[in-house]
Each structure stands twice: as C-alpha cells, then as structure tokens.
Amino acid sequence: MPLIFVGGLIFGFGLGFSHMARPEVVLNFLQFQDFGLLFVMGGAAVVSGVAFALMPRLRERAPLTGDTYGRRLKPFDRNVLIGGAIFGVGWGLSGICPGAAYASLGVGNVTILWALAGMFVGAYIQGVWRSQRATSESTPTGAD
C-alpha cells in the first residue's frame, strides 16, 4: 500500500508541476491554443511504455497484487465508443479528467469539487444501470 501512495504522490505532483491540474490549461489544449498537454501526455506514455516493457523482464510477478504479468485485451465495441464520447464531453465541459481533478484540489481549486461530484454521480448511475441490465439479462422472461 505505501507504494500506491508514493505513486499517487508522484503522479499528483507531476500534474501540479506541469500545470495540467488547471482546467484553463486543459481547455486551451482542447481548443488547439496550447499543446503543452500533448507533450506531458506523450512523455507519460513513453515512461509507461518503457515500464510495461521492462517490468516483466525484471520481476516475475506484479509487486502489488502478486499476479503474473499479462495482457488483458478488451474488445473495441459500442460501449467503448459511447463511454469514450461521454468521457470526452465531460472532459471538455469541466476542463479536467479524473486524475487531474484530485491534483487540482491539491493546488487549491476548490470549485473542482463540482466536477468530482459529477464524476461520482455519473459512475454511480452507470453502475446501477449496469447491475440492473445484468439482472434483467440473467432472469428468464418466459415459461417454456
């Protein structure tokens, strides 16, 4: 658990240091006015890619879960497209994504609590909808 905490601190500090925890910076990127976010995300992708390539060679099992390393591929389907579109609209309206929202709180942006509340409510509604859908699909609807 301390490793997760340290990782979160590093992630949050990086977001705050790069100013990606400020919604106006994100909105300027989405309006093609400032491409700093592109370089921050690109740098993070390179570091993550190197870590994902090296860790299975350095360790047999994941340090937090003890699971073996492996790829978990998910299908690219309608749910991915719809969920991505909804996420993108929320990102554009609030100017912040979930990880950066917490870092934004850390740099003193208290109004971001509205966006965080919306994220939690949206996730809750989606969870309720998914559980109701799973229940209705597993319940027989007619007699044989």
Salt bridges, closest charged atoms under 4 A:
GLU24 OE2 - ARG22 NE 2.82
GLU137 OE2 - ARG133 NE 3.53
